[in-house]
Amino acid sequence: MNARQRRVVRRAAVPEFTGCGAQAYSGATPYPDLMCVDGRMADMDADGWNPTTWRVPCAHCMPTAYVEHLQELFEEMEESK
């Protein structure tokens, strides 16, 4: 299966989007490549929707979970120093 065929298959498997639709940057690209899907920021790069990627809580839909996620990140950064 070539890259084009993989994209077609991934895009066909995109679920019905629910959530606020907010977009964000992952930091790896100069364009917004994350979008809120079911309250989580999902990777929406040109290669299509990939359900196996890391999904951060949306700051708009799930503010409490987002703050908890940030606290965990800060704790991990402090432990690694």
N, C-alpha and C positions, 0 to 999 in steps of 0.2 A: 504494500500500500504506500503510495507516494504522499508527499506533504499535502497536496491539494485534496486528495481523497480523505485524508485524516481530518482536514478542516471541514469538509462537507459532512462527515459523520458527526463530528463534535457539534457543529451548528445545528444539525438535525435533532440532537439530544438536548438542546437548550430548553429548560423548563419554562413554564409560564411564570413571568416575573411578578413578584409581589414585593413590596417594600417601597421606600421613598424614592428610589432611583438616583440617589446622590452619587456623584462621581468623585474619585480621588486619585492621587498619584501614589504609586508603590515606591517611587524613588529610583526605580531602575529605568524609567523611560521619561522623555520630555513631555509626554502627553498623558492625560488621565486614563489609566488602564484598569481601574477598579470601579465597580458599580454595586450599589446596595441591592442585594437579592435576599429576600426573606430575613431582613434585619442584619445581614452580614455582608461585608465587602468582598465580592467575588472577582477573580481575575477575568478580565474581558479583553485580552490582547487580540491581535489580529489572527492568532492561531485558533481562536474560538473559545468557547466556555470550557473550562476544565474543572470538574468538581473535586479533584483530588488536591487542589492547591490550598494553602493556608488561608483561613477566612477569619478576618478580624471583625469584631462587632461594629455595627454602624453607629457613629456618634449621634446621629439624628433619631434613629429608631430605638436603639438600646443604649441610652446614655449611661446607665448604671453599669452595665456589662463592659462598656467601653472604658470607663474610669477604672474598673477592676483590672482590665487588660493592661492599661497603662501602668498601674501600680505594680503589677507582676513584672512588666518590662523593666521598670526602674529598680525593683528589688534584684532582678537578675544582673543588671548592670552594676549595682553596688557590690554584689557578691563576687563578681568577676574581677573587681579591682584588686 
